[in-house]
């Protein structure tokens, strides 16, 4: 007997214990209208198209970051401005402000320039793009290709890696990792815990074995992005006038945690009704995103405006998480962002979350406080931040810590 129409279109079950109640890819292939389960409220629906790009978001090159003090100072300044203004940026020479990391190790002048650019991007946006970041385009392409191959596997194969109800949200899911979500997002996703090494050793045996290079490429990508994150956290620290290793040490040093998320957003017949990922801030320290098709949007609060981040060749998007906002005492912002979908092309993104160790004690850096600039947030242990996030009382979780 043929399956019911809904099931054949990708609606697997209404059972709340099922973490894959819908196959978004099958829904997209069916060409049916977006099911009610995915329709956002009018206030949540997108207002800016996936390819209506904003040219203001900082793009920062890391070229020259280790070549001279002057170059490093420039890069630190750029990153600081991007963090304070936007909370998101893109990096090139590994990049929205565009910041090149080229020369970050070549001269003091290069590093000073990069630090300055990053400071500006952090202050103005909280998001920027980096180029010249040191991660090879070949590795970036392999990671994208392997992730795409995984999502194209038959649903029955992907379900072998599905998130276990009640377990840690890792593995494959469609629409959401949470079985209690009333409204779903137009995406399929795969999450891996990749650092520290103890977690990788524990989880790597459940990583997909197809494509054959999946596990090897994932581990290599994880290590490369981790090195970039360490470099960026050093630049952001310097842009705040703090020691290079301040933020890295504050969030756990070598015991910081990393998750890698692959998002697959199929074409959507009614992209004006839904979102690929609802608006939110990231609860961790810093997030690195790789994209080839537009869809990432950042909210510029002082303008009440959503802006779309343009994909740049070989660039990576950097956005600040809640912990940077708190550590900087709100000098830098954790940017609110979302993903929109479209009816023309599918979109694949790779997202690396750098998060504090669960026992890290976090609060505004004492060095940044004064009588004129008192602490805006209380100090807490990072593991105590999770209940705030999962309560979903506000998009800005850090508001719960305000003094």
C-alpha positions in Angstrom: 0.0 0.0 0.0 1.3 3.5 -0.9 2.3 5.7 2.1 0.1 8.6 3.0 0.7 11.8 1.0 2.1 13.6 3.9 4.6 10.8 4.8 5.8 10.5 1.2 6.4 14.2 1.1 8.7 14.0 4.1 6.5 14.1 7.2 7.7 11.2 9.2 5.8 11.4 12.4 3.9 13.6 14.8 5.6 11.8 17.8 7.3 14.4 19.9 10.0 11.8 20.8 11.0 11.7 17.2 13.8 14.3 16.6 13.4 13.9 12.8 9.6 14.4 12.3 10.2 15.9 8.9 12.7 15.5 6.1 13.1 19.0 4.8 14.9 17.7 1.7 11.8 15.6 0.8 9.5 18.5 1.5 11.5 20.6 -0.9 11.5 17.9 -3.6 7.7 17.5 -3.2 7.1 21.2 -4.2 4.2 21.3 -1.8 3.5 24.5 0.2 5.5 25.0 3.3 3.8 23.1 6.1 2.3 25.1 9.0 4.9 23.6 11.3 7.5 25.7 9.5 5.6 29.0 9.1 6.9 31.8 11.3 4.8 34.5 12.9 4.6 37.7 10.9 7.1 39.4 13.1 9.6 36.7 12.6 9.4 36.4 8.8 12.4 37.6 6.7 12.3 41.2 5.4 15.5 41.2 3.4 16.3 38.8 0.5 19.1 36.2 0.8 21.1 37.9 -2.0 20.5 41.6 -1.0 24.0 42.0 0.3 25.3 44.6 2.8 28.6 46.2 1.7 29.3 47.6 5.2 30.1 44.5 7.2 33.9 44.5 7.9 36.2 42.1 6.0 39.6 41.8 7.7 42.8 40.4 6.2 45.2 38.7 8.6 48.1 39.1 6.2 51.1 40.4 8.1 49.7 39.6 11.6 53.0 38.1 12.7 55.4 40.1 10.5 55.6 43.4 12.5 54.1 45.1 15.6 52.7 47.8 13.3 50.8 45.3 11.1 49.5 43.5 14.2 48.4 46.7 15.8 46.4 47.7 12.7 44.7 44.2 12.5 43.9 44.3 16.2 42.3 47.8 15.8 40.2 46.6 12.8 39.0 43.6 14.7 38.2 45.7 17.8 36.1 48.1 15.8 34.2 45.2 14.0 33.5 43.5 17.4 32.2 46.7 19.0 30.1 47.9 16.1 28.8 44.7 14.5 29.8 41.6 16.6 30.3 39.8 13.2 33.0 40.1 10.6 34.7 38.1 7.8 38.4 37.1 7.6 40.5 36.6 4.5 44.2 35.6 4.2 43.2 33.0 7.0 36.3 37.9 6.3 30.4 42.7 6.8 34.1 44.4 7.5 36.6 42.6 5.4 39.8 42.1 7.4 42.9 40.4 5.9 45.1 38.5 8.3 47.9 38.6 5.8 51.1 39.8 7.5 49.9 39.2 11.0 53.2 37.5 11.8 55.4 39.5 9.5 55.7 42.9 11.2 54.6 45.0 14.1 53.0 47.5 11.8 50.9 44.8 10.1 49.7 43.3 13.4 48.8 46.7 14.8 46.8 47.4 11.6 44.9 44.1 11.9 44.2 44.6 15.6 42.8 48.0 14.9 40.6 46.7 12.1 39.3 43.9 14.2 38.6 46.3 17.1 36.6 48.5 14.8 34.6 45.6 13.4 33.9 44.2 16.9 32.7 47.6 18.2 30.7 48.6 15.2 29.2 45.2 14.0 30.2 42.2 16.2 30.6 40.4 12.9 33.3 40.6 10.2 34.9 38.5 7.5 38.5 37.4 7.5 40.7 36.6 4.5 44.3 35.4 4.4 43.4 33.3 7.4 45.8 30.3 6.7 43.1 27.6 6.1 43.6 26.2 2.6 40.9 26.5 0.0 41.4 22.8 -0.7 40.6 21.8 2.8 37.6 24.2 2.9 36.3 22.6 -0.4 36.8 19.1 0.8 34.8 19.8 4.0 32.0 21.3 2.0 32.0 18.4 -0.5 31.9 15.7 2.2 29.1 17.5 4.1 27.1 17.8 0.9 27.6 14.1 0.1 26.3 13.2 3.6 23.1 15.2 3.2 22.5 13.6 -0.2 22.4 10.1 1.4 19.1 8.4 1.6 17.1 9.4 4.6 17.3 5.9 6.1 21.1 6.2 6.1 21.1 9.6 7.6 18.8 8.4 10.4 21.5 6.1 11.6 23.3 9.2 12.9 20.2 10.9 14.3 20.2 12.7 17.6 19.0 10.5 20.4 15.9 11.8 22.2 17.0 13.2 25.6 20.7 13.0 24.7 23.3 15.7 23.9 22.3 17.5 20.7 24.8 15.9 18.3 24.2 14.0 15.1 21.7 14.4 12.3 18.4 16.2 12.6 15.9 17.9 10.3 14.0 21.1 11.2 15.4 21.2 14.8 17.5 19.2 17.2 14.8 19.7 19.9 11.7 17.5 19.9 9.8 20.2 21.9 10.1 22.9 19.2 6.7 24.0 18.1 7.9 25.8 14.9 10.7 24.2 12.8 13.4 25.7 10.7 13.8 25.0 6.9 17.1 23.0 7.2 18.7 19.7 7.8 21.7 19.6 10.1 24.6 17.5 11.4 26.5 18.4 14.6 29.8 17.0 15.9 31.7 17.6 19.1 35.3 17.9 18.0 37.3 19.4 20.8 38.9 18.9 23.3 40.6 15.8 22.2 39.0 13.7 24.9 35.6 14.5 23.5 36.8 13.8 19.9 38.1 10.4 20.9 34.7 9.6 22.6 32.6 10.8 19.6 34.6 10.2 16.5 33.6 6.5 16.3 30.0 7.7 15.6 31.0 10.1 12.9 29.8 9.1 9.4 32.0 6.7 7.5 30.8 7.8 4.2 32.3 9.6 2.3 35.5 7.6 3.1 37.4 10.8 4.0 34.7 12.2 6.2 36.4 11.6 9.5 39.9 12.5 8.4 38.8 15.8 6.8 36.6 16.7 9.7 39.4 16.3 12.2 41.8 18.2 10.0 39.3 21.1 9.5 38.7 21.1 13.3 42.4 21.5 14.1 42.9 24.2 11.5 39.9 26.3 12.6 41.0 25.9 16.2 44.3 27.5 15.4 42.5 30.4 13.7 40.2 30.8 16.7 43.2 31.1 19.0 44.8 33.7 16.7 41.5 35.7 16.5 40.9 35.6 20.3 44.4 36.9 20.7 43.7 39.8 18.4 40.4 40.6 20.0 42.1 40.5 23.4 44.7 43.0 22.2 42.1 45.2 20.7 40.6 45.5 24.2 44.0 46.4 25.6 44.3 43.0 27.3 47.1 40.5 27.1 47.1 38.3 24.0 46.1 35.1 25.8 43.5 36.8 28.1 40.3 35.6 26.5 41.6 32.2 25.6 42.6 31.6 29.2 39.4 33.1 30.5 37.3 30.5 28.6 39.3 27.5 29.5 42.7 27.6 27.7 43.4 24.2 26.0 40.2 22.7 27.5 37.9 25.0 25.5 35.2 23.1 23.6 34.4 23.1 19.9 31.4 21.9 17.9 31.1 21.8 14.2 27.7 22.2 12.6 26.8 21.5 8.9 23.6 23.2 7.8 21.8 22.1 4.6 19.1 24.5 3.4 17.1 23.1 0.5 15.3 25.4 -2.0 12.0 26.6 -0.4 8.8 27.2 -2.4 7.7 30.0 0.0 10.9 31.6 1.5 8.9 34.6 2.7 7.0 32.4 5.2 9.8 30.6 7.0 13.5 30.8 8.0 16.4 28.5 7.6 17.4 29.3 11.2 15.5 31.6 13.5 17.1 34.8 14.9 19.4 34.3 17.9 22.7 35.1 19.4 25.4 32.4 19.9 25.9 31.5 23.6 29.6 30.7 23.2 32.8 32.6 22.7 33.2 33.0 19.0 31.7 31.4 15.8 33.4 30.8 12.4 31.1 30.3 9.4 31.9 29.1 5.8 29.4 29.8 3.1 29.1 29.9 -0.7 25.5 31.1 -1.1 24.0 34.1 0.7 21.5 33.7 3.5 23.3 34.8 6.7 21.8 38.0 8.1 22.9 40.1 11.0 20.7 42.6 12.9 22.0 46.1 13.2 20.2 47.2 16.3 21.0 50.9 16.2 19.4 51.0 12.7 16.7 48.4 13.3 17.9 46.8 10.2 18.6 43.2 9.0 21.7 43.0 6.6 22.8 40.1 4.5 26.4 39.0 4.6 27.8 38.6 1.1 29.8 35.3 0.6 33.4 36.2 -0.5 35.9 33.8 -2.1 37.9 31.9 0.5 36.6 34.2 3.3 35.3 33.1 6.7 32.6 34.9 8.6 33.4 35.6 12.3 30.7 36.5 14.7 31.0 37.2 18.4 29.2 35.1 21.0 27.6 36.1 24.3 30.8 35.4 26.3 32.8 38.1 24.4 30.0 40.6 25.1 30.1 39.8 28.8 34.0 39.7 29.0 34.2 43.0 27.2 31.5 44.5 29.5 29.4 45.2 26.4 32.1 47.2 24.6 31.8 44.4 21.9 28.4 42.9 20.9 27.1 39.4 20.5 25.3 39.9 17.2 21.8 38.7 16.7 21.6 36.8 13.4 19.5 34.4 11.3 19.5 32.4 8.1 17.0 33.0 5.3 16.2 30.6 2.5 15.3 31.0 -1.1 13.5 29.3 -4.0 16.5 29.4 -6.5 19.3 27.4 -5.0 20.2 25.2 -2.1 22.6 26.5 0.6 25.2 24.7 2.6 27.1 26.2 5.5 29.8 25.0 7.9 29.7 26.5 11.4 32.4 26.1 14.0 31.5 27.1 17.6 34.3 27.8 20.0 32.8 27.5 23.5 34.2 27.9 27.0 34.9 24.9 29.2 31.9 24.2 31.4 33.8 25.1 34.6 35.2 28.4 33.3 34.4 31.4 35.6 33.3 34.2 33.3 32.5 37.9 33.9 33.6 41.3 32.8 37.4 41.6 32.7 38.4 43.6 35.8 41.0 45.5 33.7 38.2 47.0 31.7 36.2 48.2 34.7 36.3 51.6 36.4 34.1 54.0 38.4 32.9 55.3 35.1 32.5 51.8 33.6 31.2 49.5 36.3 30.4 45.9 35.7 27.2 45.4 33.6 27.1 41.6 34.2 27.6 39.3 37.2 30.3 36.6 37.2 29.1 33.0 36.7 30.3 29.5 35.8 29.7 28.7 32.1 27.8 25.5 32.9 25.2 27.7 34.7 24.6 29.6 31.4 23.0 26.7 29.7 19.7 26.7 31.6 19.4 30.4 30.7 19.8 29.5 27.0 17.4 26.6 27.0 14.7 28.5 28.9 14.3 30.6 25.7 13.0 33.6 27.6 14.9 36.0 25.4 17.0 36.0 22.3 19.6 37.9 24.3 20.5 35.3 27.0 23.0 37.6 28.6 20.3 40.0 29.7 19.6 37.5 32.5 23.0 38.3 33.9 22.7 42.0 33.9 23.4 43.8 37.1 
